[in-house]
């Protein structure tokens, strides 16, 4: 018997828009324009004789018919995708990897040349938007995110790969340090302390980890962490930053970290799809090796008797 189904593109457009909650997000995922998503949804509604969305275009809501259709449609598309992956499971093709944008720019991209050289037939596509803790919603093979906890997790049944702990420390440009030396936490009061809108609690988190009072934060609040780091490189103030985001700048001499780094209480982990994938296996093995081989920072220990910072030196 002939199947009586609406066009597949219309079903995919509706499913993505309904799952993500926005036409623009669906357009990004399917690599089309928001207008194309709207037209496909309209085509599906006309085919079914039912409204699937209601409310404003900026924040559409599912109708009862849309709510009924979405779970069955998502499940069907997931099954189709799983079958296609199983058939095409080899060491060539595309991997979709999601992670924070600054992490992508400062840590992952500078290392990807090594993966590309080893596996030229695997294309790694990076995305920095979407829910990093939900692989199905993000439609990606692996996501790199942050979890609370200082103990290294095991590679568990949820396919979590432990990468490294997050370590925070103040950094500043050498020219600024020559004018206003930074030897102890008390010296921070003489500096302009930069902030990022995406992490306004960074200085307070660092102070808690150091066991000292939070310094008064008086500097510019930048829209993005990457902007804050660049402002520190330019000598506009002191930024408290995770080691893995500034390691290359510190090693190259563009930034100094005179107070060292301390554990923030968070860890970076990677979460992979549970389905078998040779391409993903290769990438996970490579990613774990990169995390193990990454340089370790100076560890700051607060000397309670003298209220100064003692640097323990580079660890192997």
N, C-alpha and C positions, 0 to 999 in steps of 0.2 A: 504494500500500500504506500502510495506517495505521501511523504511527510508534508504536513501543512504548517510551515514555520515562517515567521517574518524574516526579512534579510538579516544575515548574521551580523553585519556591521551595525545595524540598528540595535540589535540585542546587546552587542558589546558596548556600544555608546551608552545605552541606558544603564547597564550593569555598573559601568565605571562611574558614571555620574551619581547613581544612587548609593553606591558603596562609599565613595569619597565625599559626597555631600555638596560638591560644587562642579559646575560645568567646566570651569577653567582647570581644575585639578584633573578631571577626566580627559580634557584636551591634552594636557601635558603628558599623561600616561600613555595615551594612544597616538601621540605625535601628530595631532591635527589641530585645527583652530576651534575655539569655543563655538563659533557659528556652525561648524560642521557637526559638533556634538548636538547642538540644539536642533538642527535639521534632521538628524538621524532619530532623535527622541520623538520629534513630531511625526516622522514617518512611521515609527512604531506605534504611537498613539492612534494614528489614523488607521493603521492595519488592524489594531485590536478593537477600535471603537471605544477606547477607554482613556481617560486622563490618568497619567502616571505621576505627574508632578502638579503641585499647586503652590500658590504663594508667589513671592517676588522672584525675579530671575537671579538676583544676587544670593538668595538663600532659599532655594526651592525645598518644599517638603513633599514627601511621598504621600500619594493618595492611598486609600485602602487597597486598590488594585495594584499599585506599585509595591506596597508592602508585601502583598501576596506573591508577586512575581520575583522579587529580588532574591530571596534565599535559594529558591529552586534554580534560578538562572545562574547565580554565583557557583552553586555546587556543580552544575552541568559544565560550566566553563572551566572550573578547577579540574574536573575529571578529564576534560579534553586536553588541558595543558599538561597534566600528569602523564597522560598517554603519549603525547607528542614528545615529552622529555624522555620517557622510557625508551621510545623507539630511537631517538637521536642521541642517546647517552654515549658520548665519545669525548675525545680531548680536543675538539674544535668547536667553534661557535661563540656564543655571547654569554657573559655573566653580568647580572645586574647587582651592583653593590651600593648600599645606602649608608651614609654616615654624615656627621656634622660637617658643615661647610668649611670651618677653619681647620678641622682635623684633616679634611680632604686636601686642602691647599698646602698646609704646613708639614704634614706627616706622610700621607698616603701617596699623593702624586709624585713627590720627589723620589719615592722608592719603586714606583710602578715600572720604570724603565727596565729594572732587573727582571720583573715578571714577564714583561713583553719580550725581552731578549730570550728568556728561557722557553716561553710558550707563545710564539708569534701567531699561532692559529687560534688563540683565545682572545677575544675582545672583551675588555673590562669596561662596562658602562657605569659611570658614577652618577649618583643622584644625591641631592642634599635636602630634599623635601619629602614630606610624607611621614607617617608614623614609623619611627625607627624600631620600635619594640613590637611591631606586628608585621611579620614578613608577608602574610597573605594580603593584608590591606595595602602594604607598600609595593606588592608585586615584585619582590626582589629575591635574589638567591641568598644574599647574606647582608646583614646590617651590623655596623660597628656602633656601639652605644656605651653608656655609662651606667653602672649599677652601684648601689651603696654597699659598703663592706670592704674591709682591709684584707680579709683572708682570701687567698687564691682559690677560686672555685675549681672543681674538677670538670673535665669534659663530660657532661652528664647526658641524661636521656633527652634533654631538651636541646641537645646539640649546641651547647655554649662553649666557646673557646676562650679561655682566659688569656688576656694580652699583657697588661701591666697595670700597676697601681697609678693613680693620678697623684703627682707631687707638685705642690704649689710653691712659688717663691717670687720675691720682688726682683724685677730686672730693670735695667736702665742703660742708656747709651754711655760709652766711655767718656765722651766730652762732658756730659752732665755730671758724671761721677767725679771728674777732675775738678769741677767747680764746687760741687756740694758732695763731699765724700759720704758714703753710706757704709758705716762700720757696725752699727748696732740698730736695733729696732727703734730706739729713741731718735735716731737721725731721720727717720721717716717724717717727723713733724716739720722738717725744713723743706720738704719736697712737695711738688704737685703730684697727687696720686690719681692716676687715670682709672677710669671705669668703663665697663662695657654694659650696654643695656640688656644684653642677653644673660648677664651674670652679675647682677648688682651686689650680690653677697660675697663676692670673691675675697675682698679684703677681710671681711669678718670671718669667713671660713678659714683663711690663712692664719689669722690671729688666734682663733680657737685652737687650731692644730699646733701653733707655736707655744700656746700657754701664756700669751701676753694680751694686753688690752688692745682693742681694735684701734688703729690710728684714725684720726679725723680725715675723711675723704673729701677733698676739695677740688678735684680736677674735672676735666671735661668728661661727659658721659658719651661714649661713642656708640653708634648704632649697632656695630658688629664687633666681635672679638678681634677679628683680623685687623680692623681699623685701629683698635687700641694697641695692638702689638706694633703696628707700623708707626704709630705716634711715639711709642717708646723708643723705637730704633731712631726716629728723627730727633730725639732729645727733648720731647715736649713734656716729659714727666716720667714717673715710675709706674710700672704696671705690675700687678701680681698675676702670674701666668703659670699654666701647667708646663712642666719641664718638656714634655714631648712636643709642644708647640714652639718652643724657643731653643731647643737643643742645637739646631743648626746655626742659629744666630749667635748663640753663646760660643760655640766652637769656632765660628768664623770671626769672633771678636766684635761683632756688631752690637752685642748686648753683654752686660756684665751681670752676674748674680752673686753679689758679695755676701748675702745672708744665707745662701744655700736654699735647699728645698725641703719640704716636709710633706708627709702623707696627708691628703685631704680627707680620707675616709671613703673615697670612691675608687672604683676600678674600671678600666676599659675592658670590654668583652666584645666578642663577635658572636652573633647568632646566625646559624645557617639553616637552610631548609633541611627537613628530615629526609626528603626523597633522595635516593641514590643519584649521584652525579659525579662522573670522573673529572669533569672540568672544575667543579666546586671542590672536590677532594684536593686537587693540585693547588688551587688558590689558598685553601685553608692551611695546608702544609707550609706553603710559602709564607703566608701571613704570620703564622706562629714563629717561624724562623726569624723573620724580620723583627718581631717583638722581642725575641730572646737576644738578638744581636744589637738591639738599640743601646746607645750609651746610657749609663746610669749617672744621675747628677750628684753634685755635692749634697750631702745630707746635713741639715742644720740641726744642731742640738742646743737648746736654750740652757745656758748656765745660770741656774737659779740664784747662786750665791753672788755672782758678779753682774747678773742681769745683762749679759752680753751673749753674742752668738759665737759658737765655736764650730768651725768647719771640720768635718771628719775626713774630707778628701774624696777623691774619685774612687768608687767601688768597682771592682771587676765585674 
